[in-house]
Structure formats: structure tokens, C-alpha cells
Amino acid sequence: MKVTRKFPEHTFVNFLFVLILIVLFGCAKSTQVPSTKLIRLKTVEYGRINEEISIIVETVEPGVKIKSVTVSSDGSVQKLSIPSSHPYIISWKPTKPGKYTVEVTGYSLITGQEYRETKTVFIYDTSGPIIEYMRLIPPRPYKNEDVLLQIKVGGRNPLVKLVVEGAVSKDLEIPSGVSYIPLGVFSEERDYTVSVAAKVPDSDDATTITFRPTQRDAEPPRILINTDLFYPQNMSTIPVEFRIEDNVGLKSYELYFDGALKEKRDINGKVFNWTYVVTDVQNGPHTVGVVAYDDSGNIFSSSKTFYVGAAGVAFKIQVQPESPEAGQTVLIVAVPMEQIGDVLSKIVYFVDGKKIAEYPNEEISEVRLYTPWVAEEGEHNITVYVEAGGGKRAGLANTTIFVPDRTPPKLVRIKVNGVEIQRDAVNYIIPGEVKFEVEVEDPGKISTSDRPRLLLREDEFSYYYRDLSMYVSEIMEAERRVIFTVQTTIAPGTYKLEVKGVKDKTGNTLNVEGYTIVAR
């Protein structure tokens, strides 16, 4: 009798299910990244050029094979030979200083998984670093302003350790060459000392700098010009007396005659008096002007006009209406104070030293004792010059009017390192030391005692990367156009630029936004 044994159907199904689990588990295990490192890399953190360094490579489990050992720096890669015995002890003799990356790659013969280990090694030149110079930016810091330390470290080492102690404590790694270290803001008027040491193993160089922040002088110099209004014709010399005063200290001045530079001189002290002698002066109106600078960088200018001729014609100036608004057309009227027997042959009208009208001209043949002018906000000096009797008699009169200033200054341009940048555009600059120039204008004159702020904010941060007070670097058109300047250092990145607090003489304020710069 033949006996046939049957397996139950459910037993075969269970067997297949277990087999599938084993296969899935095996596949998952072969692709999973191990949680423990199977390669160990040991070497020194610091080394010297031309001295051998040991690199020790160990495998933790059997079946791990080392594929390569390399050292790399600044884009160059050197492949090292792997010995046959375990642990693998490899000798490497660096010939150049620098920051090196030692990298070991290997893989498992069982799973095929690749492993990688890296270490950083600093190789130094035994000659050590040299601090060639160290200085502050700005050289004479002011209270509550950012201070930078500019330092140049020489030597063959591309990287050195810099330790800053004293008023500021920092421990950082810098490249050889010129570096800029932010020291922060100092709010007290007292002596601060900063000690700096540049170090590599077995060698260092150190130096110290002391400084005292002072309150910034926001008051510009004062200028007095002493000259007569009229001088007889054909005078061989005309002496003009000047006096410049400043509450802190004077630095220099420039003297102009009829727009031409005649003197440029460095001075010191709080008061300076001198006399400038004008020679070979022709008949007619002439202007002398002075631009004065103080030790804090404040600038002020002043000018005065006089007339050289035979006899004066007396008259006064009226402005109608007397209290105009900005944009309103007014009449400037010359009112004779005497009976002019001679026929007027010429009349010229000036506003703030600029000629706005002259009669007769190509279109008008008569001498008009009035001329229209569209009033601009601010204080304005009006001058009228007349000639009579074919130029034998002449006269000059001045008056000042004030037009209410109700609008803020206008931005002319912003320059970064001498290149104008554009609003609502990406402007590329080179990282490092950067000079910002902000040029503004206002008919009512720019306030040079109120210092605007230049702010930089990185794209991804809510706080400001730089908040800098700007100073006056140039005054033009009797303070109606001014350039504010500041210097700082910028690291690579994308920044939003803002300018706040540009004010006119009345206090109207201009704030500027919408500029983007990329330092790279």
C-alpha cells in the first residue's frame, strides 16, 4: 500500500512569510549606514615644515579595507602610500605651512558601505609671525563710535592665532597679511589699552596700543571777513582781514578770490588771524571766500563781495512779497536812494553769488530795476550791482531773506569706494575696507552739526551688522550741497544699506532705504 504524506497548506504559507522577512531584513541591513565608526584616524593637530608627521589609521572590524589616504590644502591634493601591515602608520613630511585636511576613505567588503574620516592639521613655519604694524580706525576714536583694529602680520605662515587682551578679549585665527578686528564701541572718555599677540607653536610676537575716546566736536569753525563795501577805482592793493575761530582746534584753510584758489595752508590753535592783500584789481564787483577745517573734520565756508569803482550809487533792495513761500515767484527790486543824474547803463542780480539776471541783454534792451525769481526754501543772500554814466559810477547792495523750509533734503548719490551705486539693484563690491560717500542737497542748507548714520543689515538677520556715524567730508554751494563720509570693513555677504538722520537747517529729516550691496 502506497502512503502519501501531505503538508498542511497553512504550514507552507508560514514558511514563505518567514523567508520574505529574512530577505527584506537582509536587504535593509546591507544599505543601512552603520551607527559606529569603523575607521579611526589619529594624527597631530600642529606640525612644523620639513618635520615628519605620523598618520595612524586603524580599522575597528575585520572586512574593512582602506581605499586611500590624502592630505589637501588650497586645492592641491597629495595621495599617500598605504603600508601593508595593520595598524597603518603613514609618514608625511610637509614642506609648506598652511591648514591641511587629512582624509581617509575605506569600505566594507561585506556590505559595500563606504566610510570617511578627516582631521585638520596646522603646519607652521618655525620662523614665526611678525606684527609689522597695528593701528586704529579711525586713528582718533570718538565716544560711542565703532572702532576697528587694523593689523598686518608678516611671515610665511598663512594662518596665525591672534590673542587680544585688555579692553577687549578675543581669541581668533587670522590669515597673514592685513586683517581688521572689530573692537566695538567705547562710551567713556578714559584710557583704554589693547594687547595683541600673534602666535604659532614655539613662536609669537606681541604689541600694545593705548587710546582715549573723546567727545566728537560737532561745531564747525567760525569765519569773520573784514572788508569795505566800496573801494576807489584803480587801487593797486586792497587788504582783506580774516579771522577763523574754533572751540577745539583748527586744521587748515583755503582762500579763494573771484572763484580761484589763492592760498591753502595748514594751521593750528583755536584762533587764526591773517591779512590777504589783493593786487591789480579791476573795477567792478569781486568776491573773497574762505573754507575752514577743524581738527574734528568739521568744515565751514564764508564769503564777502566788495566793489571797486570811482563813485558809488546808493540804492536798497526790496523783495515783494517780503515773506515768500518756496516755489512762489517774487520780484527783486532795486530802489534808488538818490536822484540818479546819470543814465543807468547796467544792472546785475545775484542770489547766493549766482547771477540770475542782467539788463540789458539780448532780449531786453532797457535797464530794469526789478527781476522775477522763484523762491527756494532757506536763507538766501541777494546782491544787486548797478552801473551809471557809462561805467563811471556804480553801486552794490545786499539783503537777506528767509523762505520757510518745510521739505527734507534730497539724495544726490551714494558712492562705495568711489563708484556710484544704484537703488533697487544689486551692487557688487570687494570685501575689506570700504568707504561710503553720501551726497545730499537742500536749498535751505544742510545741517553739518547733525551727523547722519549709515546702517548695514545682512539679509538673513534682523539686527544691524554696522551702525556708523558719518562725518562731513566736503561742503559745496555754501552748505546747500554736502558729502558725508564714513569708512569701515565688510565681510563677504549680502547687505541692505540705509542712511538715517540727514537734516537741513530747519530740522527736516531725510532717511534713505532700498540699496543692496553684495561683498564678494
Secondary structure as UniProt FT lines:
FT   HELIX           9..31
FT   STRAND          39..42
FT   STRAND          46..48
FT   TURN            49..50
FT   STRAND          53..59
FT   TURN            62..63
FT   STRAND          64..73
FT   TURN            74..75
FT   STRAND          76..80
FT   STRAND          88..92
FT   STRAND          98..108
FT   TURN            109..111
FT   STRAND          114..124
FT   TURN            126..127
FT   STRAND          130..137
FT   TURN            143..144
FT   STRAND          146..154
FT   STRAND          159..166
FT   STRAND          170..175
FT   STRAND          177..185
FT   STRAND          192..200
FT   TURN            201..202
FT   STRAND          203..211
FT   STRAND          222..226
FT   STRAND          230..231
FT   TURN            233..234
FT   STRAND          237..245
FT   STRAND          250..257
FT   TURN            258..259
FT   STRAND          260..266
FT   STRAND          271..279
FT   STRAND          284..294
FT   TURN            295..296
FT   STRAND          299..308
FT   STRAND          311..312
FT   STRAND          315..320
FT   TURN            326..327
FT   STRAND          329..336
FT   STRAND          344..351
FT   TURN            352..353
FT   STRAND          354..359
FT   STRAND          370..374
FT   STRAND          378..388
FT   HELIX           389..391
FT   STRAND          393..403
FT   STRAND          410..416
FT   TURN            417..418
FT   STRAND          419..420
FT   TURN            423..424
FT   STRAND          426..429
FT   STRAND          432..441
FT   TURN            443..444
FT   STRAND          453..458
FT   TURN            459..460
FT   STRAND          466..469
FT   STRAND          471..476
FT   TURN            477..480
FT   STRAND          481..490
FT   STRAND          493..504
FT   TURN            505..506
FT   STRAND          509..519
//
